[in-house]
Amino acid sequence: MKTWKHGALPRPAPGTGFKVHFIKQDGEKVTVEANDGESLLDVARANDLDVEGACEASLACSTCHLILDEESFDKLEEPSDEENDMLDMAFGLTDTSRLGCQVLMCKELDGLTAKIPSATRNMYVDGAKPKHH
């Protein structure tokens, strides 16, 4: 069995992953593929999209806030109390907002659309963007 280091999960071969459509801040639509069980935060980072994730998925910030299409949002379980607490601080909160670190890709979410908000609210760091590791 192969083991992967953090941040080293190989990208799915073209046509084998689950499709994720990201709508960037400027309105550009970018379609990428995700592995089964991979978070939207990790998918965005692996494809150099501007989703911060300052707390490294520890549910201590809202910088990986994404706005999902209604159909995909309705397929997810309700957010935990901890996720809801962080979403309350998110810039541009909507009825279909979720934290990207908490949404794990699966067959049922194939074709999901996630809009990246135009800004984030980060009371956690001094403005430096985290680097991939």
A tleap script that builds the chain and sets N, CA, C and O, in Angstrom:
source leaprc.protein.ff14SB
mol = sequence {
  NMET LYS THR TRP LYS HIE GLY ALA LEU PRO
  ARG PRO ALA PRO GLY THR GLY PHE LYS VAL
  HIE PHE ILE LYS GLN ASP GLY GLU LYS VAL
  THR VAL GLU ALA ASN ASP GLY GLU SER LEU
  LEU ASP VAL ALA ARG ALA ASN ASP LEU ASP
  VAL GLU GLY ALA CYS GLU ALA SER LEU ALA
  CYS SER THR CYS HIE LEU ILE LEU ASP GLU
  GLU SER PHE ASP LYS LEU GLU GLU PRO SER
  ASP GLU GLU ASN ASP MET LEU ASP MET ALA
  PHE GLY LEU THR ASP THR SER ARG LEU GLY
  CYS GLN VAL LEU MET CYS LYS GLU LEU ASP
  GLY LEU THR ALA LYS ILE PRO SER ALA THR
  ARG ASN MET TYR VAL ASP GLY ALA LYS PRO
  LYS HIE CHIE
}
set mol.1.N position { 0.844 -1.175 0.000 }
set mol.1.CA position { 0.000 0.000 0.000 }
set mol.1.C position { 0.891 1.241 0.000 }
set mol.1.O position { 1.848 1.332 0.769 }
set mol.2.N position { 0.561 2.200 -0.878 }
set mol.2.CA position { 1.313 3.449 -0.939 }
set mol.2.C position { 0.824 4.389 0.150 }
set mol.2.O position { -0.362 4.416 0.479 }
set mol.3.N position { 1.748 5.155 0.701 }
set mol.3.CA position { 1.364 6.214 1.625 }
set mol.3.C position { 1.824 7.530 1.026 }
set mol.3.O position { 2.848 7.586 0.346 }
set mol.4.N position { 1.066 8.589 1.279 }
set mol.4.CA position { 1.352 9.897 0.716 }
set mol.4.C position { 1.623 10.875 1.832 }
set mol.4.O position { 0.976 10.846 2.879 }
set mol.5.N position { 2.572 11.729 1.599 }
set mol.5.CA position { 2.866 12.799 2.547 }
set mol.5.C position { 1.832 13.905 2.384 }
set mol.5.O position { 1.212 14.039 1.329 }
set mol.6.N position { 1.651 14.704 3.452 }
set mol.6.CA position { 0.731 15.825 3.395 }
set mol.6.C position { 1.044 16.691 2.181 }
set mol.6.O position { 2.194 17.064 1.945 }
set mol.7.N position { 0.003 17.005 1.418 }
set mol.7.CA position { 0.188 17.860 0.253 }
set mol.7.C position { 0.743 17.143 -0.965 }
set mol.7.O position { 0.984 17.778 -1.993 }
set mol.8.N position { 0.953 15.827 -0.875 }
set mol.8.CA position { 1.559 15.105 -1.981 }
set mol.8.C position { 0.601 14.127 -2.649 }
set mol.8.O position { 1.034 13.258 -3.404 }
set mol.9.N position { -0.688 14.258 -2.382 }
set mol.9.CA position { -1.663 13.375 -3.007 }
set mol.9.C position { -1.611 13.600 -4.512 }
set mol.9.O position { -1.749 14.733 -4.973 }
set mol.10.N position { -1.414 12.542 -5.277 }
set mol.10.CA position { -1.319 12.735 -6.727 }
set mol.10.C position { -2.657 13.185 -7.302 }
set mol.10.O position { -3.719 12.808 -6.807 }
set mol.11.N position { -2.588 13.988 -8.342 }
set mol.11.CA position { -3.803 14.431 -9.018 }
set mol.11.C position { -4.387 13.250 -9.773 }
set mol.11.O position { -3.644 12.392 -10.249 }
set mol.12.N position { -5.722 13.194 -9.892 }
set mol.12.CA position { -6.325 12.099 -10.653 }
set mol.12.C position { -5.935 12.196 -12.129 }
set mol.12.O position { -5.761 13.289 -12.669 }
set mol.13.N position { -5.806 11.051 -12.756 }
set mol.13.CA position { -5.546 11.051 -14.194 }
set mol.13.C position { -6.738 11.694 -14.895 }
set mol.13.O position { -7.872 11.530 -14.445 }
set mol.14.N position { -6.507 12.422 -15.983 }
set mol.14.CA position { -7.616 13.092 -16.673 }
set mol.14.C position { -8.776 12.126 -16.941 }
set mol.14.O position { -8.594 11.027 -17.466 }
set mol.15.N position { -9.970 12.578 -16.563 }
set mol.15.CA position { -11.176 11.778 -16.792 }
set mol.15.C position { -11.483 10.768 -15.705 }
set mol.15.O position { -12.496 10.072 -15.788 }
set mol.16.N position { -10.627 10.664 -14.673 }
set mol.16.CA position { -10.866 9.659 -13.631 }
set mol.16.C position { -11.332 10.248 -12.308 }
set mol.16.O position { -11.830 9.520 -11.450 }
set mol.17.N position { -11.178 11.550 -12.132 }
set mol.17.CA position { -11.567 12.184 -10.869 }
set mol.17.C position { -12.975 12.741 -10.925 }
set mol.17.O position { -13.641 12.694 -11.960 }
set mol.18.N position { -13.414 13.268 -9.797 }
set mol.18.CA position { -14.715 13.931 -9.725 }
set mol.18.C position { -14.538 15.378 -10.169 }
set mol.18.O position { -13.592 16.047 -9.753 }
set mol.19.N position { -15.443 15.857 -11.008 }
set mol.19.CA position { -15.355 17.225 -11.529 }
set mol.19.C position { -15.782 18.229 -10.459 }
set mol.19.O position { -16.786 18.048 -9.770 }
set mol.20.N position { -14.989 19.289 -10.344 }
set mol.20.CA position { -15.306 20.429 -9.488 }
set mol.20.C position { -15.144 21.684 -10.343 }
set mol.20.O position { -14.104 21.897 -10.966 }
set mol.21.N position { -16.185 22.503 -10.363 }
set mol.21.CA position { -16.159 23.763 -11.100 }
set mol.21.C position { -15.997 24.886 -10.080 }
set mol.21.O position { -16.882 25.113 -9.255 }
set mol.22.N position { -14.889 25.575 -10.137 }
set mol.22.CA position { -14.658 26.728 -9.273 }
set mol.22.C position { -14.948 27.988 -10.073 }
set mol.22.O position { -14.525 28.117 -11.222 }
set mol.23.N position { -15.668 28.910 -9.464 }
set mol.23.CA position { -15.890 30.221 -10.064 }
set mol.23.C position { -14.973 31.188 -9.311 }
set mol.23.O position { -15.176 31.464 -8.129 }
set mol.24.N position { -13.963 31.695 -10.019 }
set mol.24.CA position { -12.991 32.584 -9.391 }
set mol.24.C position { -13.607 33.952 -9.115 }
set mol.24.O position { -14.700 34.261 -9.589 }
set mol.25.N position { -12.889 34.766 -8.342 }
set mol.25.CA position { -13.372 36.088 -7.954 }
set mol.25.C position { -13.698 36.965 -9.159 }
set mol.25.O position { -14.588 37.812 -9.082 }
set mol.26.N position { -12.987 36.771 -10.275 }
set mol.26.CA position { -13.226 37.584 -11.471 }
set mol.26.C position { -14.311 36.996 -12.374 }
set mol.26.O position { -14.573 37.526 -13.453 }
set mol.27.N position { -14.951 35.889 -11.930 }
set mol.27.CA position { -16.029 35.262 -12.699 }
set mol.27.C position { -15.577 34.135 -13.610 }
set mol.27.O position { -16.407 33.422 -14.174 }
set mol.28.N position { -14.265 33.965 -13.761 }
set mol.28.CA position { -13.759 32.887 -14.607 }
set mol.28.C position { -14.099 31.538 -13.990 }
set mol.28.O position { -13.931 31.335 -12.788 }
set mol.29.N position { -14.587 30.604 -14.835 }
set mol.29.CA position { -14.910 29.249 -14.390 }
set mol.29.C position { -13.721 28.339 -14.699 }
set mol.29.O position { -13.242 28.278 -15.831 }
set mol.30.N position { -13.257 27.635 -13.665 }
set mol.30.CA position { -12.135 26.708 -13.807 }
set mol.30.C position { -12.629 25.326 -13.389 }
set mol.30.O position { -13.107 25.148 -12.268 }
set mol.31.N position { -12.514 24.355 -14.282 }
set mol.31.CA position { -12.940 22.992 -13.972 }
set mol.31.C position { -11.716 22.130 -13.715 }
set mol.31.O position { -10.790 22.079 -14.525 }
set mol.32.N position { -11.727 21.457 -12.577 }
set mol.32.CA position { -10.614 20.603 -12.167 }
set mol.32.C position { -11.180 19.248 -11.744 }
set mol.32.O position { -12.395 19.055 -11.705 }
set mol.33.N position { -10.283 18.317 -11.428 }
set mol.33.CA position { -10.715 17.005 -10.953 }
set mol.33.C position { -10.196 16.772 -9.546 }
set mol.33.O position { -9.107 17.213 -9.177 }
set mol.34.N position { -11.015 16.060 -8.766 }
set mol.34.CA position { -10.701 15.790 -7.364 }
set mol.34.C position { -10.685 14.295 -7.110 }
set mol.34.O position { -11.361 13.518 -7.784 }
set mol.35.N position { -9.893 13.915 -6.117 }
set mol.35.CA position { -9.861 12.523 -5.659 }
set mol.35.C position { -11.015 12.272 -4.688 }
set mol.35.O position { -11.525 13.200 -4.060 }
set mol.36.N position { -11.412 11.019 -4.578 }
set mol.36.CA position { -12.413 10.622 -3.594 }
set mol.36.C position { -11.893 10.945 -2.194 }
set mol.36.O position { -10.774 10.568 -1.845 }
set mol.37.N position { -12.703 11.642 -1.390 }
set mol.37.CA position { -12.318 11.978 -0.025 }
set mol.37.C position { -11.476 13.216 0.118 }
set mol.37.O position { -11.140 13.586 1.244 }
set mol.38.N position { -11.118 13.877 -0.959 }
set mol.38.CA position { -10.287 15.084 -0.917 }
set mol.38.C position { -11.166 16.297 -0.605 }
set mol.38.O position { -12.257 16.436 -1.157 }
set mol.39.N position { -10.688 17.169 0.279 }
set mol.39.CA position { -11.463 18.359 0.629 }
set mol.39.C position { -11.403 19.392 -0.495 }
set mol.39.O position { -10.451 19.431 -1.275 }
set mol.40.N position { -12.439 20.225 -0.560 }
set mol.40.CA position { -12.432 21.300 -1.560 }
set mol.40.C position { -11.263 22.249 -1.344 }
set mol.40.O position { -10.720 22.790 -2.307 }
set mol.41.N position { -10.871 22.455 -0.093 }
set mol.41.CA position { -9.697 23.286 0.191 }
set mol.41.C position { -8.458 22.689 -0.469 }
set mol.41.O position { -7.709 23.404 -1.133 }
set mol.42.N position { -8.238 21.401 -0.296 }
set mol.42.CA position { -7.061 20.754 -0.885 }
set mol.42.C position { -7.128 20.741 -2.409 }
set mol.42.O position { -6.104 20.891 -3.076 }
set mol.43.N position { -8.321 20.563 -2.959 }
set mol.43.CA position { -8.484 20.595 -4.421 }
set mol.43.C position { -8.119 21.981 -4.945 }
set mol.43.O position { -7.398 22.106 -5.935 }
set mol.44.N position { -8.616 23.014 -4.282 }
set mol.44.CA position { -8.314 24.383 -4.711 }
set mol.44.C position { -6.815 24.654 -4.647 }
set mol.44.O position { -6.231 25.182 -5.594 }
set mol.45.N position { -6.200 24.293 -3.535 }
set mol.45.CA position { -4.756 24.534 -3.384 }
set mol.45.C position { -3.943 23.761 -4.423 }
set mol.45.O position { -2.984 24.294 -4.982 }
set mol.46.N position { -4.318 22.516 -4.681 }
set mol.46.CA position { -3.580 21.694 -5.647 }
set mol.46.C position { -3.656 22.274 -7.054 }
set mol.46.O position { -2.820 21.973 -7.905 }
set mol.47.N position { -4.660 23.101 -7.288 }
set mol.47.CA position { -4.849 23.694 -8.611 }
set mol.47.C position { -4.575 25.196 -8.616 }
set mol.47.O position { -5.029 25.920 -9.502 }
set mol.48.N position { -3.820 25.655 -7.601 }
set mol.48.CA position { -3.372 27.051 -7.509 }
set mol.48.C position { -4.508 28.062 -7.572 }
set mol.48.O position { -4.377 29.121 -8.186 }
set mol.49.N position { -5.627 27.725 -6.931 }
set mol.49.CA position { -6.740 28.657 -6.830 }
set mol.49.C position { -6.632 29.411 -5.515 }
set mol.49.O position { -6.079 28.893 -4.545 }
set mol.50.N position { -7.148 30.615 -5.475 }
set mol.50.CA position { -6.963 31.521 -4.350 }
set mol.50.C position { -7.949 31.241 -3.214 }
set mol.50.O position { -8.878 32.013 -2.976 }
set mol.51.N position { -7.728 30.122 -2.519 }
set mol.51.CA position { -8.495 29.769 -1.327 }
set mol.51.C position { -7.466 29.599 -0.219 }
set mol.51.O position { -6.592 28.735 -0.297 }
set mol.52.N position { -7.575 30.427 0.810 }
set mol.52.CA position { -6.487 30.544 1.778 }
set mol.52.C position { -6.357 29.354 2.741 }
set mol.52.O position { -5.344 28.656 2.705 }
set mol.53.N position { -7.344 29.110 3.589 }
set mol.53.CA position { -7.222 28.025 4.576 }
set mol.53.C position { -6.167 28.314 5.622 }
set mol.53.O position { -5.297 27.478 5.867 }
set mol.54.N position { -6.225 29.489 6.248 }
set mol.54.CA position { -5.185 29.946 7.179 }
set mol.54.C position { -4.975 29.008 8.367 }
set mol.54.O position { -3.851 28.877 8.852 }
set mol.55.N position { -6.028 28.359 8.839 }
set mol.55.CA position { -5.901 27.540 10.054 }
set mol.55.C position { -5.549 26.086 9.756 }
set mol.55.O position { -5.546 25.249 10.659 }
set mol.56.N position { -5.252 25.780 8.490 }
set mol.56.CA position { -4.886 24.412 8.089 }
set mol.56.C position { -5.970 23.399 8.440 }
set mol.56.O position { -5.676 22.305 8.923 }
set mol.57.N position { -7.224 23.768 8.193 }
set mol.57.CA position { -8.384 22.877 8.345 }
set mol.57.C position { -8.672 22.484 9.789 }
set mol.57.O position { -9.186 21.394 10.044 }
set mol.58.N position { -8.345 23.359 10.734 }
set mol.58.CA position { -8.591 23.048 12.146 }
set mol.58.C position { -9.875 23.690 12.670 }
set mol.58.O position { -10.104 23.716 13.879 }
set mol.59.N position { -10.712 24.210 11.769 }
set mol.59.CA position { -11.963 24.875 12.125 }
set mol.59.C position { -11.738 26.064 13.068 }
set mol.59.O position { -12.486 26.264 14.025 }
set mol.60.N position { -10.692 26.846 12.778 }
set mol.60.CA position { -10.384 28.015 13.598 }
set mol.60.C position { -10.444 29.313 12.796 }
set mol.60.O position { -10.062 30.367 13.305 }
set mol.61.N position { -10.918 29.254 11.552 }
set mol.61.CA position { -11.056 30.458 10.736 }
set mol.61.C position { -12.129 30.216 9.680 }
set mol.61.O position { -12.728 29.142 9.628 }
set mol.62.N position { -12.366 31.209 8.848 }
set mol.62.CA position { -13.351 31.052 7.770 }
set mol.62.C position { -12.738 31.377 6.412 }
set mol.62.O position { -13.463 31.702 5.472 }
set mol.63.N position { -11.418 31.293 6.295 }
set mol.63.CA position { -10.739 31.723 5.071 }
set mol.63.C position { -10.847 30.730 3.913 }
set mol.63.O position { -10.394 31.026 2.808 }
set mol.64.N position { -11.435 29.564 4.148 }
set mol.64.CA position { -11.678 28.626 3.039 }
set mol.64.C position { -13.160 28.594 2.682 }
set mol.64.O position { -13.644 27.639 2.074 }
set mol.65.N position { -13.875 29.657 3.070 }
set mol.65.CA position { -15.308 29.789 2.775 }
set mol.65.C position { -15.542 29.707 1.275 }
set mol.65.O position { -14.873 30.379 0.490 }
set mol.66.N position { -16.506 28.869 0.888 }
set mol.66.CA position { -16.914 28.732 -0.506 }
set mol.66.C position { -18.433 28.784 -0.569 }
set mol.66.O position { -19.112 28.445 0.401 }
set mol.67.N position { -18.960 29.202 -1.695 }
set mol.67.CA position { -20.397 29.245 -1.913 }
set mol.67.C position { -20.735 28.153 -2.917 }
set mol.67.O position { -20.324 28.223 -4.076 }
set mol.68.N position { -21.480 27.150 -2.479 }
set mol.68.CA position { -21.777 25.981 -3.304 }
set mol.68.C position { -23.068 26.155 -4.086 }
set mol.68.O position { -23.945 26.930 -3.706 }
set mol.69.N position { -23.166 25.412 -5.196 }
set mol.69.CA position { -24.438 25.389 -5.913 }
set mol.69.C position { -25.463 24.689 -5.021 }
set mol.69.O position { -25.110 23.819 -4.225 }
set mol.70.N position { -26.714 25.068 -5.158 }
set mol.70.CA position { -27.760 24.593 -4.253 }
set mol.70.C position { -27.928 23.076 -4.289 }
set mol.70.O position { -28.120 22.449 -3.247 }
set mol.71.N position { -27.856 22.485 -5.478 }
set mol.71.CA position { -28.036 21.035 -5.605 }
set mol.71.C position { -26.959 20.276 -4.825 }
set mol.71.O position { -27.265 19.319 -4.113 }
set mol.72.N position { -25.719 20.695 -4.957 }
set mol.72.CA position { -24.628 20.033 -4.224 }
set mol.72.C position { -24.749 20.297 -2.725 }
set mol.72.O position { -24.564 19.388 -1.916 }
set mol.73.N position { -25.057 21.533 -2.357 }
set mol.73.CA position { -25.213 21.883 -0.942 }
set mol.73.C position { -26.249 20.979 -0.281 }
set mol.73.O position { -26.045 20.515 0.840 }
set mol.74.N position { -27.350 20.732 -0.969 }
set mol.74.CA position { -28.433 19.915 -0.411 }
set mol.74.C position { -28.049 18.451 -0.216 }
set mol.74.O position { -28.716 17.738 0.533 }
set mol.75.N position { -26.991 17.993 -0.873 }
set mol.75.CA position { -26.537 16.601 -0.731 }
set mol.75.C position { -25.651 16.402 0.496 }
set mol.75.O position { -25.404 15.269 0.909 }
set mol.76.N position { -25.175 17.500 1.077 }
set mol.76.CA position { -24.251 17.423 2.212 }
set mol.76.C position { -25.011 17.296 3.527 }
set mol.76.O position { -26.163 17.714 3.645 }
set mol.77.N position { -24.332 16.704 4.516 }
set mol.77.CA position { -24.870 16.714 5.869 }
set mol.77.C position { -24.841 18.147 6.383 }
set mol.77.O position { -24.109 18.988 5.860 }
set mol.78.N position { -25.633 18.418 7.399 }
set mol.78.CA position { -25.635 19.747 8.014 }
set mol.78.C position { -24.242 20.062 8.556 }
set mol.78.O position { -23.548 19.163 9.030 }
set mol.79.N position { -23.822 21.335 8.491 }
set mol.79.CA position { -22.526 21.697 9.081 }
set mol.79.C position { -22.544 21.477 10.593 }
set mol.79.O position { -23.584 21.595 11.241 }
set mol.80.N position { -21.379 21.157 11.134 }
set mol.80.CA position { -21.257 21.002 12.596 }
set mol.80.C position { -21.421 22.371 13.260 }
set mol.80.O position { -21.358 23.405 12.595 }
set mol.81.N position { -21.630 22.364 14.567 }
set mol.81.CA position { -21.716 23.629 15.312 }
set mol.81.C position { -20.433 24.436 15.147 }
set mol.81.O position { -20.475 25.659 15.012 }
set mol.82.N position { -19.284 23.744 15.159 }
set mol.82.CA position { -17.994 24.430 15.012 }
set mol.82.C position { -17.881 25.095 13.644 }
set mol.82.O position { -17.412 26.229 13.538 }
set mol.83.N position { -18.317 24.379 12.582 }
set mol.83.CA position { -18.273 24.972 11.249 }
set mol.83.C position { -19.219 26.165 11.171 }
set mol.83.O position { -18.856 27.202 10.617 }
set mol.84.N position { -20.416 26.032 11.713 }
set mol.84.CA position { -21.361 27.155 11.709 }
set mol.84.C position { -20.802 28.369 12.438 }
set mol.84.O position { -21.001 29.502 12.001 }
set mol.85.N position { -20.101 28.140 13.550 }
set mol.85.CA position { -19.489 29.251 14.284 }
set mol.85.C position { -18.491 29.999 13.408 }
set mol.85.O position { -18.444 31.229 13.435 }
set mol.86.N position { -17.699 29.275 12.639 }
set mol.86.CA position { -16.717 29.919 11.761 }
set mol.86.C position { -17.407 30.576 10.566 }
set mol.86.O position { -17.002 31.654 10.132 }
set mol.87.N position { -18.445 29.932 10.036 }
set mol.87.CA position { -19.166 30.523 8.908 }
set mol.87.C position { -19.799 31.855 9.292 }
set mol.87.O position { -19.926 32.749 8.455 }
set mol.88.N position { -20.197 31.989 10.552 }
set mol.88.CA position { -20.772 33.260 11.006 }
set mol.88.C position { -19.811 34.421 10.814 }
set mol.88.O position { -20.246 35.569 10.735 }
set mol.89.N position { -18.516 34.148 10.736 }
set mol.89.CA position { -17.506 35.198 10.539 }
set mol.89.C position { -17.116 35.381 9.075 }
set mol.89.O position { -16.328 36.269 8.751 }
set mol.90.N position { -17.661 34.549 8.188 }
set mol.90.CA position { -17.252 34.572 6.786 }
set mol.90.C position { -17.767 35.808 6.061 }
set mol.90.O position { -18.887 36.261 6.297 }
set mol.91.N position { -16.934 36.345 5.178 }
set mol.91.CA position { -17.319 37.465 4.319 }
set mol.91.C position { -18.283 36.940 3.256 }
set mol.91.O position { -18.006 35.921 2.623 }
set mol.92.N position { -19.406 37.621 3.054 }
set mol.92.CA position { -20.326 37.256 1.976 }
set mol.92.C position { -21.089 35.967 2.216 }
set mol.92.O position { -21.386 35.242 1.266 }
set mol.93.N position { -21.411 35.669 3.460 }
set mol.93.CA position { -22.119 34.437 3.813 }
set mol.93.C position { -23.435 34.325 3.042 }
set mol.93.O position { -24.164 35.306 2.897 }
set mol.94.N position { -23.729 33.124 2.550 }
set mol.94.CA position { -24.984 32.857 1.841 }
set mol.94.C position { -25.635 31.614 2.436 }
set mol.94.O position { -25.072 30.966 3.318 }
set mol.95.N position { -26.818 31.291 1.946 }
set mol.95.CA position { -27.530 30.093 2.408 }
set mol.95.C position { -26.826 28.807 2.001 }
set mol.95.O position { -27.088 27.756 2.586 }
set mol.96.N position { -25.935 28.864 1.006 }
set mol.96.CA position { -25.233 27.658 0.559 }
set mol.96.C position { -23.734 27.739 0.841 }
set mol.96.O position { -22.940 27.085 0.165 }
set mol.97.N position { -23.346 28.531 1.827 }
set mol.97.CA position { -21.936 28.655 2.215 }
set mol.97.C position { -21.482 27.446 3.021 }
set mol.97.O position { -22.213 26.929 3.867 }
set mol.98.N position { -20.260 27.008 2.739 }
set mol.98.CA position { -19.608 25.964 3.528 }
set mol.98.C position { -18.120 26.271 3.591 }
set mol.98.O position { -17.600 27.031 2.774 }
set mol.99.N position { -17.437 25.677 4.563 }
set mol.99.CA position { -15.980 25.779 4.615 }
set mol.99.C position { -15.410 24.682 3.723 }
set mol.99.O position { -15.788 23.516 3.834 }
set mol.100.N position { -14.502 25.072 2.843 }
set mol.100.CA position { -13.924 24.117 1.896 }
set mol.100.C position { -13.192 22.967 2.563 }
set mol.100.O position { -13.097 21.877 1.999 }
set mol.101.N position { -12.673 23.205 3.765 }
set mol.101.CA position { -11.944 22.146 4.471 }
set mol.101.C position { -12.881 21.068 5.000 }
set mol.101.O position { -12.422 19.990 5.378 }
set mol.102.N position { -14.184 21.337 5.035 }
set mol.102.CA position { -15.143 20.402 5.605 }
set mol.102.C position { -15.958 19.651 4.552 }
set mol.102.O position { -16.739 18.762 4.892 }
set mol.103.N position { -15.781 20.000 3.281 }
set mol.103.CA position { -16.516 19.337 2.196 }
set mol.103.C position { -15.573 18.364 1.511 }
set mol.103.O position { -14.596 18.765 0.879 }
set mol.104.N position { -15.879 17.074 1.644 }
set mol.104.CA position { -15.052 16.021 1.060 }
set mol.104.C position { -15.714 15.493 -0.203 }
set mol.104.O position { -16.893 15.141 -0.199 }
set mol.105.N position { -14.955 15.443 -1.268 }
set mol.105.CA position { -15.497 15.019 -2.552 }
set mol.105.C position { -15.842 13.525 -2.547 }
set mol.105.O position { -15.151 12.700 -1.948 }
set mol.106.N position { -16.934 13.220 -3.238 }
set mol.106.CA position { -17.397 11.841 -3.397 }
set mol.106.C position { -18.227 11.781 -4.677 }
set mol.106.O position { -18.497 12.811 -5.295 }
set mol.107.N position { -18.624 10.596 -5.064 }
set mol.107.CA position { -19.371 10.401 -6.308 }
set mol.107.C position { -20.626 11.278 -6.358 }
set mol.107.O position { -20.955 11.837 -7.404 }
set mol.108.N position { -21.326 11.395 -5.223 }
set mol.108.CA position { -22.567 12.175 -5.181 }
set mol.108.C position { -22.341 13.658 -5.464 }
set mol.108.O position { -23.262 14.351 -5.897 }
set mol.109.N position { -21.129 14.150 -5.224 }
set mol.109.CA position { -20.823 15.567 -5.432 }
set mol.109.C position { -20.136 15.842 -6.771 }
set mol.109.O position { -19.762 16.981 -7.051 }
set mol.110.N position { -19.967 14.807 -7.598 }
set mol.110.CA position { -19.342 14.981 -8.904 }
set mol.110.C position { -20.089 16.070 -9.674 }
set mol.110.O position { -21.309 15.993 -9.825 }
set mol.111.N position { -19.373 17.079 -10.161 }
set mol.111.CA position { -19.975 18.182 -10.897 }
set mol.111.C position { -20.299 19.389 -10.034 }
set mol.111.O position { -20.899 20.349 -10.517 }
set mol.112.N position { -19.910 19.357 -8.763 }
set mol.112.CA position { -20.149 20.450 -7.828 }
set mol.112.C position { -19.573 21.764 -8.358 }
set mol.112.O position { -18.515 21.778 -8.987 }
set mol.113.N position { -20.281 22.867 -8.096 }
set mol.113.CA position { -19.772 24.196 -8.417 }
set mol.113.C position { -19.560 24.956 -7.119 }
set mol.113.O position { -20.451 25.012 -6.272 }
set mol.114.N position { -18.376 25.540 -6.966 }
set mol.114.CA position { -18.021 26.301 -5.773 }
set mol.114.C position { -17.522 27.677 -6.195 }
set mol.114.O position { -16.540 27.801 -6.927 }
set mol.115.N position { -18.216 28.707 -5.720 }
set mol.115.CA position { -17.798 30.078 -6.002 }
set mol.115.C position { -16.852 30.535 -4.904 }
set mol.115.O position { -17.139 30.377 -3.718 }
set mol.116.N position { -15.721 31.104 -5.309 }
set mol.116.CA position { -14.746 31.640 -4.364 }
set mol.116.C position { -15.148 33.088 -4.069 }
set mol.116.O position { -15.191 33.908 -4.986 }
set mol.117.N position { -15.442 33.416 -2.803 }
set mol.117.CA position { -15.860 34.789 -2.481 }
set mol.117.C position { -14.788 35.819 -2.860 }
set mol.117.O position { -13.608 35.494 -2.989 }
set mol.118.N position { -15.228 37.059 -3.033 }
set mol.118.CA position { -14.313 38.120 -3.466 }
set mol.118.C position { -13.336 38.539 -2.379 }
set mol.118.O position { -12.340 39.201 -2.669 }
set mol.119.N position { -13.606 38.161 -1.121 }
set mol.119.CA position { -12.712 38.517 -0.016 }
set mol.119.C position { -12.879 37.493 1.098 }
set mol.119.O position { -13.837 36.721 1.113 }
set mol.120.N position { -11.925 37.499 2.035 }
set mol.120.CA position { -12.047 36.668 3.229 }
set mol.120.C position { -11.836 37.558 4.439 }
set mol.120.O position { -11.272 38.649 4.351 }
set mol.121.N position { -12.299 37.069 5.546 }
set mol.121.CA position { -12.090 37.766 6.810 }
set mol.121.C position { -11.134 36.906 7.619 }
set mol.121.O position { -11.489 35.801 8.029 }
set mol.122.N position { -9.926 37.401 7.851 }
set mol.122.CA position { -8.922 36.612 8.544 }
set mol.122.C position { -8.405 37.384 9.748 }
set mol.122.O position { -7.557 38.267 9.620 }
set mol.123.N position { -8.922 37.043 10.900 }
set mol.123.CA position { -8.479 37.687 12.137 }
set mol.123.C position { -7.337 36.894 12.760 }
set mol.123.O position { -6.996 37.106 13.924 }
set mol.124.N position { -6.751 35.995 12.002 }
set mol.124.CA position { -5.842 34.982 12.506 }
set mol.124.C position { -4.375 35.270 12.210 }
set mol.124.O position { -3.498 35.002 13.031 }
set mol.125.N position { -4.122 35.824 11.016 }
set mol.125.CA position { -2.732 36.065 10.598 }
set mol.125.C position { -2.540 37.518 10.190 }
set mol.125.O position { -3.497 38.290 10.134 }
set mol.126.N position { -1.318 37.875 9.910 }
set mol.126.CA position { -0.977 39.278 9.638 }
set mol.126.C position { -1.039 39.660 8.167 }
set mol.126.O position { -0.448 40.667 7.775 }
set mol.127.N position { -1.719 38.905 7.360 }
set mol.127.CA position { -1.845 39.232 5.949 }
set mol.127.C position { -0.937 38.419 5.049 }
set mol.127.O position { -1.072 38.486 3.827 }
set mol.128.N position { -0.017 37.653 5.613 }
set mol.128.CA position { 0.852 36.816 4.786 }
set mol.128.C position { 0.056 35.629 4.278 }
set mol.128.O position { -0.701 35.018 5.033 }
set mol.129.N position { 0.219 35.302 3.014 }
set mol.129.CA position { -0.469 34.141 2.441 }
set mol.129.C position { 0.306 32.882 2.829 }
set mol.129.O position { 1.533 32.859 2.737 }
set mol.130.N position { -0.408 31.823 3.267 }
set mol.130.CA position { 0.283 30.592 3.599 }
set mol.130.C position { 0.892 29.957 2.357 }
set mol.130.O position { 0.344 30.081 1.262 }
set mol.131.N position { 1.986 29.299 2.518 }
set mol.131.CA position { 2.640 28.619 1.407 }
set mol.131.C position { 2.249 27.142 1.435 }
set mol.131.O position { 2.016 26.565 2.498 }
set mol.132.N position { 2.181 26.548 0.250 }
set mol.132.CA position { 1.905 25.105 0.169 }
set mol.132.C position { 3.040 24.353 0.834 }
set mol.132.O position { 4.194 24.780 0.780 }
set mol.133.N position { 2.711 23.225 1.465 }
set mol.133.CA position { 3.766 22.391 2.042 }
set mol.133.C position { 3.561 20.967 1.687 }
set mol.133.O position { 4.352 20.111 2.084 }
savepdb mol mol.pdb
quit
